[in-house]
Amino acid sequence: MTTLPNCISCGGKEWLIETVLMTGKISRLFNYSNKKYDAVSCVNCGYTMLFKKDARFNIFEAVMG
């Protein structure tokens, strides 16, 4: 289990972690999200940090859109 520090904006201790998908210039043509990030948001004030995840090309996702 990972221990997260207090929020640098408000000092809150509760966090919400979600995966965010984003597209680049070329991947936008194929409706494919090739960039993945973990968004860590403070529950109290909403301050959010993004951490890049490993995103590999998946032909099934590219074809199905």
PQR file of N, CA, C, O and H, with PARSE charges and radii, in Angstrom:
ATOM      1  N   MET A   1       0.837  -1.184   0.000 -0.4000 1.5000
ATOM      2  CA  MET A   1       0.000   0.000   0.000 -0.0000 2.0000
ATOM      3  C   MET A   1       0.879   1.242   0.000  0.5500 1.7000
ATOM      4  O   MET A   1       1.865   1.324   0.732 -0.5500 1.4000
ATOM      5  N   THR A   2       0.504   2.207  -0.832 -0.4000 1.5000
ATOM      6  CA  THR A   2       1.277   3.432  -0.947 -0.0000 2.0000
ATOM      7  C   THR A   2       0.699   4.495  -0.027  0.5500 1.7000
ATOM      8  O   THR A   2      -0.512   4.719  -0.007 -0.5500 1.4000
ATOM      9  H   THR A   2      -0.297   2.140  -1.426  0.4000 1.0000
ATOM     10  N   THR A   3       1.562   5.142   0.730 -0.4000 1.5000
ATOM     11  CA  THR A   3       1.137   6.230   1.588 -0.0000 2.0000
ATOM     12  C   THR A   3       1.344   7.536   0.854  0.5500 1.7000
ATOM     13  O   THR A   3       2.453   7.831   0.409 -0.5500 1.4000
ATOM     14  H   THR A   3       2.545   4.959   0.714  0.4000 1.0000
ATOM     15  N   LEU A   4       0.296   8.317   0.723 -0.4000 1.5000
ATOM     16  CA  LEU A   4       0.390   9.597   0.039 -0.0000 2.0000
ATOM     17  C   LEU A   4       0.585  10.710   1.057  0.5500 1.7000
ATOM     18  O   LEU A   4       0.061  10.636   2.169 -0.5500 1.4000
ATOM     19  H   LEU A   4      -0.605   8.078   1.085  0.4000 1.0000
ATOM     20  N   PRO A   5       1.336  11.742   0.682 -0.5600 1.5000
ATOM     21  CA  PRO A   5       1.544  12.871   1.598  0.2800 2.0000
ATOM     22  C   PRO A   5       0.284  13.721   1.709  0.5500 1.7000
ATOM     23  O   PRO A   5      -0.671  13.533   0.955 -0.5500 1.4000
ATOM     24  N   ASN A   6       0.290  14.644   2.644 -0.4000 1.5000
ATOM     25  CA  ASN A   6      -0.822  15.585   2.760 -0.0000 2.0000
ATOM     26  C   ASN A   6      -0.844  16.482   1.526  0.5500 1.7000
ATOM     27  O   ASN A   6       0.191  16.714   0.901 -0.5500 1.4000
ATOM     28  H   ASN A   6       1.065  14.796   3.256  0.4000 1.0000
ATOM     29  N   CYS A   7      -2.016  16.978   1.183 -0.4000 1.5000
ATOM     30  CA  CYS A   7      -2.188  17.876   0.036 -0.0000 2.0000
ATOM     31  C   CYS A   7      -1.365  19.143   0.259  0.5500 1.7000
ATOM     32  O   CYS A   7      -1.398  19.725   1.343 -0.5500 1.4000
ATOM     33  H   CYS A   7      -2.856  16.790   1.691  0.4000 1.0000
ATOM     34  N   ILE A   8      -0.631  19.565  -0.761 -0.4000 1.5000
ATOM     35  CA  ILE A   8       0.187  20.776  -0.620 -0.0000 2.0000
ATOM     36  C   ILE A   8      -0.657  22.048  -0.694  0.5500 1.7000
ATOM     37  O   ILE A   8      -0.187  23.129  -0.337 -0.5500 1.4000
ATOM     38  H   ILE A   8      -0.604  19.092  -1.642  0.4000 1.0000
ATOM     39  N   SER A   9      -1.890  21.921  -1.154 -0.4000 1.5000
ATOM     40  CA  SER A   9      -2.766  23.087  -1.258 -0.0000 2.0000
ATOM     41  C   SER A   9      -3.549  23.352   0.028  0.5500 1.7000
ATOM     42  O   SER A   9      -3.615  24.489   0.496 -0.5500 1.4000
ATOM     43  H   SER A   9      -2.271  21.044  -1.444  0.4000 1.0000
ATOM     44  N   CYS A  10      -4.149  22.288   0.603 -0.4000 1.5000
ATOM     45  CA  CYS A  10      -5.012  22.498   1.770 -0.0000 2.0000
ATOM     46  C   CYS A  10      -4.626  21.646   2.989  0.5500 1.7000
ATOM     47  O   CYS A  10      -5.165  21.847   4.078 -0.5500 1.4000
ATOM     48  H   CYS A  10      -4.095  21.365   0.223  0.4000 1.0000
ATOM     49  N   GLY A  11      -3.699  20.702   2.812 -0.4000 1.5000
ATOM     50  CA  GLY A  11      -3.298  19.843   3.930 -0.0000 2.0000
ATOM     51  C   GLY A  11      -4.186  18.619   4.107  0.5500 1.7000
ATOM     52  O   GLY A  11      -4.025  17.873   5.073 -0.5500 1.4000
ATOM     53  H   GLY A  11      -3.260  20.539   1.928  0.4000 1.0000
ATOM     54  N   GLY A  12      -5.130  18.403   3.176 -0.4000 1.5000
ATOM     55  CA  GLY A  12      -6.034  17.257   3.265 -0.0000 2.0000
ATOM     56  C   GLY A  12      -5.297  15.930   3.191  0.5500 1.7000
ATOM     57  O   GLY A  12      -4.176  15.857   2.686 -0.5500 1.4000
ATOM     58  H   GLY A  12      -5.261  19.009   2.391  0.4000 1.0000
ATOM     59  N   LYS A  13      -5.938  14.877   3.701 -0.4000 1.5000
ATOM     60  CA  LYS A  13      -5.289  13.566   3.764 -0.0000 2.0000
ATOM     61  C   LYS A  13      -6.001  12.504   2.933  0.5500 1.7000
ATOM     62  O   LYS A  13      -5.511  11.379   2.836 -0.5500 1.4000
ATOM     63  H   LYS A  13      -6.848  14.936   4.111  0.4000 1.0000
ATOM     64  N   GLU A  14      -7.144  12.831   2.330 -0.4000 1.5000
ATOM     65  CA  GLU A  14      -7.892  11.858   1.534 -0.0000 2.0000
ATOM     66  C   GLU A  14      -7.702  12.154   0.050  0.5500 1.7000
ATOM     67  O   GLU A  14      -7.778  13.303  -0.387 -0.5500 1.4000
ATOM     68  H   GLU A  14      -7.542  13.745   2.408  0.4000 1.0000
ATOM     69  N   TRP A  15      -7.452  11.085  -0.719 -0.4000 1.5000
ATOM     70  CA  TRP A  15      -7.162  11.217  -2.140 -0.0000 2.0000
ATOM     71  C   TRP A  15      -8.069  10.307  -2.960  0.5500 1.7000
ATOM     72  O   TRP A  15      -8.461   9.231  -2.508 -0.5500 1.4000
ATOM     73  H   TRP A  15      -7.390  10.152  -0.365  0.4000 1.0000
ATOM     74  N   LEU A  16      -8.396  10.750  -4.168 -0.4000 1.5000
ATOM     75  CA  LEU A  16      -9.126   9.962  -5.146 -0.0000 2.0000
ATOM     76  C   LEU A  16      -8.169   9.707  -6.307  0.5500 1.7000
ATOM     77  O   LEU A  16      -7.589  10.647  -6.851 -0.5500 1.4000
ATOM     78  H   LEU A  16      -8.078  11.624  -4.535  0.4000 1.0000
ATOM     79  N   ILE A  17      -8.000   8.431  -6.693 -0.4000 1.5000
ATOM     80  CA  ILE A  17      -7.073   8.077  -7.777 -0.0000 2.0000
ATOM     81  C   ILE A  17      -7.867   7.475  -8.929  0.5500 1.7000
ATOM     82  O   ILE A  17      -8.593   6.498  -8.746 -0.5500 1.4000
ATOM     83  H   ILE A  17      -8.471   7.667  -6.252  0.4000 1.0000
ATOM     84  N   GLU A  18      -7.728   8.064 -10.122 -0.4000 1.5000
ATOM     85  CA  GLU A  18      -8.412   7.593 -11.318 -0.0000 2.0000
ATOM     86  C   GLU A  18      -7.430   7.545 -12.475  0.5500 1.7000
ATOM     87  O   GLU A  18      -6.423   8.253 -12.465 -0.5500 1.4000
ATOM     88  H   GLU A  18      -7.138   8.858 -10.271  0.4000 1.0000
ATOM     89  N   THR A  19      -7.715   6.714 -13.476 -0.4000 1.5000
ATOM     90  CA  THR A  19      -6.912   6.655 -14.691 -0.0000 2.0000
ATOM     91  C   THR A  19      -7.521   7.585 -15.724  0.5500 1.7000
ATOM     92  O   THR A  19      -8.733   7.582 -15.941 -0.5500 1.4000
ATOM     93  H   THR A  19      -8.534   6.139 -13.484  0.4000 1.0000
ATOM     94  N   VAL A  20      -6.666   8.386 -16.363 -0.4000 1.5000
ATOM     95  CA  VAL A  20      -7.091   9.343 -17.379 -0.0000 2.0000
ATOM     96  C   VAL A  20      -6.438   8.957 -18.702  0.5500 1.7000
ATOM     97  O   VAL A  20      -5.238   8.689 -18.745 -0.5500 1.4000
ATOM     98  H   VAL A  20      -5.682   8.388 -16.187  0.4000 1.0000
ATOM     99  N   LEU A  21      -7.228   8.927 -19.793 -0.4000 1.5000
ATOM    100  CA  LEU A  21      -6.725   8.619 -21.127 -0.0000 2.0000
ATOM    101  C   LEU A  21      -6.720   9.888 -21.959  0.5500 1.7000
ATOM    102  O   LEU A  21      -7.678  10.659 -21.939 -0.5500 1.4000
ATOM    103  H   LEU A  21      -8.203   9.145 -19.758  0.4000 1.0000
ATOM    104  N   MET A  22      -5.615  10.102 -22.704 -0.4000 1.5000
ATOM    105  CA  MET A  22      -5.510  11.274 -23.571 -0.0000 2.0000
ATOM    106  C   MET A  22      -4.979  10.841 -24.931  0.5500 1.7000
ATOM    107  O   MET A  22      -4.313   9.813 -25.050 -0.5500 1.4000
ATOM    108  H   MET A  22      -4.837   9.475 -22.721  0.4000 1.0000
ATOM    109  N   THR A  23      -5.280  11.632 -25.953 -0.4000 1.5000
ATOM    110  CA  THR A  23      -4.810  11.307 -27.293 -0.0000 2.0000
ATOM    111  C   THR A  23      -3.729  12.283 -27.723  0.5500 1.7000
ATOM    112  O   THR A  23      -3.668  13.416 -27.246 -0.5500 1.4000
ATOM    113  H   THR A  23      -5.822  12.467 -25.856  0.4000 1.0000
ATOM    114  N   GLY A  24      -2.876  11.826 -28.632 -0.4000 1.5000
ATOM    115  CA  GLY A  24      -1.872  12.673 -29.248 -0.0000 2.0000
ATOM    116  C   GLY A  24      -2.364  13.120 -30.612  0.5500 1.7000
ATOM    117  O   GLY A  24      -3.519  12.879 -30.965 -0.5500 1.4000
ATOM    118  H   GLY A  24      -2.926  10.906 -29.020  0.4000 1.0000
ATOM    119  N   LYS A  25      -1.504  13.767 -31.381 -0.4000 1.5000
ATOM    120  CA  LYS A  25      -1.902  14.303 -32.680 -0.0000 2.0000
ATOM    121  C   LYS A  25      -2.303  13.212 -33.664  0.5500 1.7000
ATOM    122  O   LYS A  25      -3.379  13.287 -34.258 -0.5500 1.4000
ATOM    123  H   LYS A  25      -0.566  13.963 -31.095  0.4000 1.0000
ATOM    124  N   ILE A  26      -1.462  12.201 -33.849 -0.4000 1.5000
ATOM    125  CA  ILE A  26      -1.741  11.152 -34.824 -0.0000 2.0000
ATOM    126  C   ILE A  26      -2.818  10.200 -34.320  0.5500 1.7000
ATOM    127  O   ILE A  26      -3.678   9.781 -35.094 -0.5500 1.4000
ATOM    128  H   ILE A  26      -0.588  12.140 -33.366  0.4000 1.0000
ATOM    129  N   SER A  27      -2.786   9.858 -33.054 -0.4000 1.5000
ATOM    130  CA  SER A  27      -3.762   8.916 -32.507 -0.0000 2.0000
ATOM    131  C   SER A  27      -5.179   9.479 -32.545  0.5500 1.7000
ATOM    132  O   SER A  27      -6.147   8.719 -32.533 -0.5500 1.4000
ATOM    133  H   SER A  27      -2.087  10.199 -32.425  0.4000 1.0000
ATOM    134  N   ARG A  28      -5.309  10.806 -32.591 -0.4000 1.5000
ATOM    135  CA  ARG A  28      -6.627  11.428 -32.667 -0.0000 2.0000
ATOM    136  C   ARG A  28      -7.333  11.047 -33.981  0.5500 1.7000
ATOM    137  O   ARG A  28      -8.558  10.926 -34.014 -0.5500 1.4000
ATOM    138  H   ARG A  28      -4.523  11.424 -32.601  0.4000 1.0000
ATOM    139  N   LEU A  29      -6.559  10.860 -35.061 -0.4000 1.5000
ATOM    140  CA  LEU A  29      -7.133  10.472 -36.352 -0.0000 2.0000
ATOM    141  C   LEU A  29      -7.805   9.105 -36.291  0.5500 1.7000
ATOM    142  O   LEU A  29      -8.802   8.862 -36.971 -0.5500 1.4000
ATOM    143  H   LEU A  29      -5.564  10.959 -35.035  0.4000 1.0000
ATOM    144  N   PHE A  30      -7.253   8.217 -35.473 -0.4000 1.5000
ATOM    145  CA  PHE A  30      -7.768   6.855 -35.361 -0.0000 2.0000
ATOM    146  C   PHE A  30      -8.661   6.657 -34.144  0.5500 1.7000
ATOM    147  O   PHE A  30      -9.066   5.534 -33.844 -0.5500 1.4000
ATOM    148  H   PHE A  30      -6.442   8.414 -34.921  0.4000 1.0000
ATOM    149  N   ASN A  31      -8.972   7.752 -33.438 -0.4000 1.5000
ATOM    150  CA  ASN A  31      -9.804   7.686 -32.232 -0.0000 2.0000
ATOM    151  C   ASN A  31      -9.210   6.699 -31.219  0.5500 1.7000
ATOM    152  O   ASN A  31      -9.914   5.833 -30.699 -0.5500 1.4000
ATOM    153  H   ASN A  31      -8.643   8.664 -33.682  0.4000 1.0000
ATOM    154  N   TYR A  32      -7.921   6.839 -30.948 -0.4000 1.5000
ATOM    155  CA  TYR A  32      -7.197   5.931 -30.073 -0.0000 2.0000
ATOM    156  C   TYR A  32      -6.490   6.730 -28.981  0.5500 1.7000
ATOM    157  O   TYR A  32      -5.797   7.702 -29.284 -0.5500 1.4000
ATOM    158  H   TYR A  32      -7.349   7.542 -31.371  0.4000 1.0000
ATOM    159  N   SER A  33      -6.650   6.345 -27.740 -0.4000 1.5000
ATOM    160  CA  SER A  33      -5.991   7.007 -26.618 -0.0000 2.0000
ATOM    161  C   SER A  33      -4.679   6.303 -26.322  0.5500 1.7000
ATOM    162  O   SER A  33      -4.677   5.170 -25.840 -0.5500 1.4000
ATOM    163  H   SER A  33      -7.213   5.556 -27.494  0.4000 1.0000
ATOM    164  N   ASN A  34      -3.566   6.960 -26.606 -0.4000 1.5000
ATOM    165  CA  ASN A  34      -2.277   6.319 -26.411 -0.0000 2.0000
ATOM    166  C   ASN A  34      -1.502   6.853 -25.212  0.5500 1.7000
ATOM    167  O   ASN A  34      -0.376   6.421 -24.964 -0.5500 1.4000
ATOM    168  H   ASN A  34      -3.568   7.880 -26.998  0.4000 1.0000
ATOM    169  N   LYS A  35      -2.081   7.773 -24.479 -0.4000 1.5000
ATOM    170  CA  LYS A  35      -1.401   8.317 -23.310 -0.0000 2.0000
ATOM    171  C   LYS A  35      -2.268   8.073 -22.086  0.5500 1.7000
ATOM    172  O   LYS A  35      -3.433   8.467 -22.049 -0.5500 1.4000
ATOM    173  H   LYS A  35      -2.995   8.124 -24.681  0.4000 1.0000
ATOM    174  N   LYS A  36      -1.686   7.416 -21.078 -0.4000 1.5000
ATOM    175  CA  LYS A  36      -2.421   7.094 -19.858 -0.0000 2.0000
ATOM    176  C   LYS A  36      -1.735   7.732 -18.659  0.5500 1.7000
ATOM    177  O   LYS A  36      -0.510   7.718 -18.540 -0.5500 1.4000
ATOM    178  H   LYS A  36      -0.739   7.096 -21.108  0.4000 1.0000
ATOM    179  N   TYR A  37      -2.543   8.285 -17.784 -0.4000 1.5000
ATOM    180  CA  TYR A  37      -2.041   8.940 -16.583 -0.0000 2.0000
ATOM    181  C   TYR A  37      -2.882   8.513 -15.392  0.5500 1.7000
ATOM    182  O   TYR A  37      -4.065   8.202 -15.536 -0.5500 1.4000
ATOM    183  H   TYR A  37      -3.538   8.296 -17.880  0.4000 1.0000
ATOM    184  N   ASP A  38      -2.265   8.499 -14.213 -0.4000 1.5000
ATOM    185  CA  ASP A  38      -3.008   8.373 -12.971 -0.0000 2.0000
ATOM    186  C   ASP A  38      -3.248   9.796 -12.474  0.5500 1.7000
ATOM    187  O   ASP A  38      -2.302  10.562 -12.292 -0.5500 1.4000
ATOM    188  H   ASP A  38      -1.305   8.751 -14.097  0.4000 1.0000
ATOM    189  N   ALA A  39      -4.499  10.144 -12.259 -0.4000 1.5000
ATOM    190  CA  ALA A  39      -4.860  11.451 -11.699 -0.0000 2.0000
ATOM    191  C   ALA A  39      -5.123  11.263 -10.216  0.5500 1.7000
ATOM    192  O   ALA A  39      -6.028  10.523  -9.829 -0.5500 1.4000
ATOM    193  H   ALA A  39      -5.268   9.522 -12.408  0.4000 1.0000
ATOM    194  N   VAL A  40      -4.343  11.923  -9.396 -0.4000 1.5000
ATOM    195  CA  VAL A  40      -4.479  11.847  -7.943 -0.0000 2.0000
ATOM    196  C   VAL A  40      -5.042  13.186  -7.473  0.5500 1.7000
ATOM    197  O   VAL A  40      -4.362  14.210  -7.545 -0.5500 1.4000
ATOM    198  H   VAL A  40      -3.608  12.523  -9.711  0.4000 1.0000
ATOM    199  N   SER A  41      -6.296  13.177  -6.989 -0.4000 1.5000
ATOM    200  CA  SER A  41      -6.985  14.414  -6.615 -0.0000 2.0000
ATOM    201  C   SER A  41      -7.302  14.437  -5.127  0.5500 1.7000
ATOM    202  O   SER A  41      -7.717  13.433  -4.548 -0.5500 1.4000
ATOM    203  H   SER A  41      -6.849  12.345  -6.930  0.4000 1.0000
ATOM    204  N   CYS A  42      -7.100  15.596  -4.525 -0.4000 1.5000
ATOM    205  CA  CYS A  42      -7.459  15.800  -3.126 -0.0000 2.0000
ATOM    206  C   CYS A  42      -8.980  15.846  -3.020  0.5500 1.7000
ATOM    207  O   CYS A  42      -9.628  16.591  -3.755 -0.5500 1.4000
ATOM    208  H   CYS A  42      -6.764  16.411  -4.996  0.4000 1.0000
ATOM    209  N   VAL A  43      -9.551  15.060  -2.118 -0.4000 1.5000
ATOM    210  CA  VAL A  43     -11.004  15.023  -1.932 -0.0000 2.0000
ATOM    211  C   VAL A  43     -11.503  16.355  -1.359  0.5500 1.7000
ATOM    212  O   VAL A  43     -12.621  16.773  -1.656 -0.5500 1.4000
ATOM    213  H   VAL A  43      -9.024  14.455  -1.521  0.4000 1.0000
ATOM    214  N   ASN A  44     -10.691  17.014  -0.549 -0.4000 1.5000
ATOM    215  CA  ASN A  44     -11.101  18.244   0.119 -0.0000 2.0000
ATOM    216  C   ASN A  44     -11.145  19.457  -0.819  0.5500 1.7000
ATOM    217  O   ASN A  44     -12.149  20.168  -0.851 -0.5500 1.4000
ATOM    218  H   ASN A  44      -9.782  16.674  -0.308  0.4000 1.0000
ATOM    219  N   CYS A  45     -10.066  19.705  -1.587 -0.4000 1.5000
ATOM    220  CA  CYS A  45     -10.003  20.937  -2.391 -0.0000 2.0000
ATOM    221  C   CYS A  45      -9.968  20.699  -3.897  0.5500 1.7000
ATOM    222  O   CYS A  45     -10.164  21.637  -4.669 -0.5500 1.4000
ATOM    223  H   CYS A  45      -9.251  19.127  -1.562  0.4000 1.0000
ATOM    224  N   GLY A  46      -9.719  19.451  -4.334 -0.4000 1.5000
ATOM    225  CA  GLY A  46      -9.701  19.150  -5.762 -0.0000 2.0000
ATOM    226  C   GLY A  46      -8.355  19.311  -6.431  0.5500 1.7000
ATOM    227  O   GLY A  46      -8.247  19.090  -7.637 -0.5500 1.4000
ATOM    228  H   GLY A  46      -9.559  18.688  -3.707  0.4000 1.0000
ATOM    229  N   TYR A  47      -7.317  19.690  -5.688 -0.4000 1.5000
ATOM    230  CA  TYR A  47      -5.977  19.803  -6.263 -0.0000 2.0000
ATOM    231  C   TYR A  47      -5.611  18.464  -6.890  0.5500 1.7000
ATOM    232  O   TYR A  47      -5.763  17.425  -6.247 -0.5500 1.4000
ATOM    233  H   TYR A  47      -7.405  19.869  -4.708  0.4000 1.0000
ATOM    234  N   THR A  48      -5.125  18.465  -8.152 -0.4000 1.5000
ATOM    235  CA  THR A  48      -4.874  17.227  -8.886 -0.0000 2.0000
ATOM    236  C   THR A  48      -3.457  17.186  -9.428  0.5500 1.7000
ATOM    237  O   THR A  48      -2.939  18.177  -9.941 -0.5500 1.4000
ATOM    238  H   THR A  48      -5.002  19.308  -8.675  0.4000 1.0000
ATOM    239  N   MET A  49      -2.837  16.009  -9.302 -0.4000 1.5000
ATOM    240  CA  MET A  49      -1.518  15.744  -9.870 -0.0000 2.0000
ATOM    241  C   MET A  49      -1.662  14.613 -10.877  0.5500 1.7000
ATOM    242  O   MET A  49      -2.438  13.683 -10.654 -0.5500 1.4000
ATOM    243  H   MET A  49      -3.258  15.203  -8.885  0.4000 1.0000
ATOM    244  N   LEU A  50      -0.921  14.678 -11.990 -0.4000 1.5000
ATOM    245  CA  LEU A  50      -0.945  13.627 -13.007 -0.0000 2.0000
ATOM    246  C   LEU A  50       0.385  12.887 -12.997  0.5500 1.7000
ATOM    247  O   LEU A  50       1.449  13.501 -12.920 -0.5500 1.4000
ATOM    248  H   LEU A  50      -0.291  15.432 -12.172  0.4000 1.0000
ATOM    249  N   PHE A  51       0.313  11.550 -13.077 -0.4000 1.5000
ATOM    250  CA  PHE A  51       1.497  10.703 -13.131 -0.0000 2.0000
ATOM    251  C   PHE A  51       1.379   9.809 -14.348  0.5500 1.7000
ATOM    252  O   PHE A  51       0.402   9.073 -14.489 -0.5500 1.4000
ATOM    253  H   PHE A  51      -0.551  11.051 -13.140  0.4000 1.0000
ATOM    254  N   LYS A  52       2.378   9.868 -15.242 -0.4000 1.5000
ATOM    255  CA  LYS A  52       2.348   9.121 -16.489 -0.0000 2.0000
ATOM    256  C   LYS A  52       2.456   7.621 -16.228  0.5500 1.7000
ATOM    257  O   LYS A  52       3.266   7.162 -15.424 -0.5500 1.4000
ATOM    258  H   LYS A  52       3.172  10.466 -15.128  0.4000 1.0000
ATOM    259  N   LYS A  53       1.597   6.865 -16.947 -0.4000 1.5000
ATOM    260  CA  LYS A  53       1.626   5.402 -16.876 -0.0000 2.0000
ATOM    261  C   LYS A  53       2.179   4.879 -18.185  0.5500 1.7000
ATOM    262  O   LYS A  53       2.210   5.599 -19.183 -0.5500 1.4000
ATOM    263  H   LYS A  53       0.938   7.238 -17.600  0.4000 1.0000
ATOM    264  N   ASP A  54       2.612   3.639 -18.186 -0.4000 1.5000
ATOM    265  CA  ASP A  54       3.088   2.993 -19.406 -0.0000 2.0000
ATOM    266  C   ASP A  54       1.887   2.704 -20.302  0.5500 1.7000
ATOM    267  O   ASP A  54       0.972   1.987 -19.897 -0.5500 1.4000
ATOM    268  H   ASP A  54       2.587   3.054 -17.376  0.4000 1.0000
ATOM    269  N   ALA A  55       1.881   3.254 -21.515 -0.4000 1.5000
ATOM    270  CA  ALA A  55       0.784   3.041 -22.462 -0.0000 2.0000
ATOM    271  C   ALA A  55       1.338   2.336 -23.698  0.5500 1.7000
ATOM    272  O   ALA A  55       2.175   2.887 -24.414 -0.5500 1.4000
ATOM    273  H   ALA A  55       2.624   3.837 -21.844  0.4000 1.0000
ATOM    274  N   ARG A  56       0.876   1.143 -23.936 -0.4000 1.5000
ATOM    275  CA  ARG A  56       1.319   0.381 -25.104 -0.0000 2.0000
ATOM    276  C   ARG A  56       0.214   0.351 -26.144  0.5500 1.7000
ATOM    277  O   ARG A  56      -0.969   0.414 -25.810 -0.5500 1.4000
ATOM    278  H   ARG A  56       0.197   0.696 -23.354  0.4000 1.0000
ATOM    279  N   PHE A  57       0.606   0.253 -27.406 -0.4000 1.5000
ATOM    280  CA  PHE A  57      -0.343   0.205 -28.511 -0.0000 2.0000
ATOM    281  C   PHE A  57      -1.123  -1.098 -28.457  0.5500 1.7000
ATOM    282  O   PHE A  57      -0.548  -2.176 -28.306 -0.5500 1.4000
ATOM    283  H   PHE A  57       1.567   0.202 -27.677  0.4000 1.0000
ATOM    284  N   ASN A  58      -2.448  -0.984 -28.584 -0.4000 1.5000
ATOM    285  CA  ASN A  58      -3.326  -2.153 -28.587 -0.0000 2.0000
ATOM    286  C   ASN A  58      -4.122  -2.098 -29.891  0.5500 1.7000
ATOM    287  O   ASN A  58      -4.977  -1.229 -30.060 -0.5500 1.4000
ATOM    288  H   ASN A  58      -2.915  -0.108 -28.706  0.4000 1.0000
ATOM    289  N   ILE A  59      -3.844  -3.031 -30.820 -0.4000 1.5000
ATOM    290  CA  ILE A  59      -4.482  -3.023 -32.134 -0.0000 2.0000
ATOM    291  C   ILE A  59      -5.998  -3.167 -32.010  0.5500 1.7000
ATOM    292  O   ILE A  59      -6.733  -2.576 -32.801 -0.5500 1.4000
ATOM    293  H   ILE A  59      -3.150  -3.737 -30.684  0.4000 1.0000
ATOM    294  N   PHE A  60      -6.480  -3.938 -31.038 -0.4000 1.5000
ATOM    295  CA  PHE A  60      -7.923  -4.109 -30.857 -0.0000 2.0000
ATOM    296  C   PHE A  60      -8.600  -2.784 -30.531  0.5500 1.7000
ATOM    297  O   PHE A  60      -9.652  -2.470 -31.088 -0.5500 1.4000
ATOM    298  H   PHE A  60      -5.882  -4.419 -30.396  0.4000 1.0000
ATOM    299  N   GLU A  61      -8.002  -2.004 -29.628 -0.4000 1.5000
ATOM    300  CA  GLU A  61      -8.561  -0.701 -29.277 -0.0000 2.0000
ATOM    301  C   GLU A  61      -8.532   0.249 -30.464  0.5500 1.7000
ATOM    302  O   GLU A  61      -9.460   1.035 -30.653 -0.5500 1.4000
ATOM    303  H   GLU A  61      -7.148  -2.259 -29.175  0.4000 1.0000
ATOM    304  N   ALA A  62      -7.469   0.183 -31.268 -0.4000 1.5000
ATOM    305  CA  ALA A  62      -7.345   1.076 -32.415 -0.0000 2.0000
ATOM    306  C   ALA A  62      -8.415   0.752 -33.470  0.5500 1.7000
ATOM    307  O   ALA A  62      -8.985   1.666 -34.065 -0.5500 1.4000
ATOM    308  H   ALA A  62      -6.715  -0.456 -31.114  0.4000 1.0000
ATOM    309  N   VAL A  63      -8.684  -0.511 -33.699 -0.4000 1.5000
ATOM    310  CA  VAL A  63      -9.665  -0.915 -34.709 -0.0000 2.0000
ATOM    311  C   VAL A  63     -11.090  -0.631 -34.230  0.5500 1.7000
ATOM    312  O   VAL A  63     -11.916  -0.140 -34.999 -0.5500 1.4000
ATOM    313  H   VAL A  63      -8.220  -1.253 -33.215  0.4000 1.0000
ATOM    314  N   MET A  64     -11.375  -0.936 -32.977 -0.4000 1.5000
ATOM    315  CA  MET A  64     -12.736  -0.775 -32.459 -0.0000 2.0000
ATOM    316  C   MET A  64     -13.066   0.697 -32.132  0.5500 1.7000
ATOM    317  O   MET A  64     -14.234   1.084 -32.106 -0.5500 1.4000
ATOM    318  H   MET A  64     -10.704  -1.335 -32.352  0.4000 1.0000
ATOM    319  N   GLY A  65     -12.035   1.500 -31.887 -0.4000 1.5000
ATOM    320  CA  GLY A  65     -12.251   2.921 -31.586 -0.0000 2.0000
ATOM    321  C   GLY A  65     -12.911   3.076 -30.292  0.5500 1.7000
ATOM    322  O   GLY A  65     -13.177   4.200 -29.865 -0.5500 1.4000
ATOM    323  H   GLY A  65     -11.086   1.186 -31.908  0.4000 1.0000
TER
END
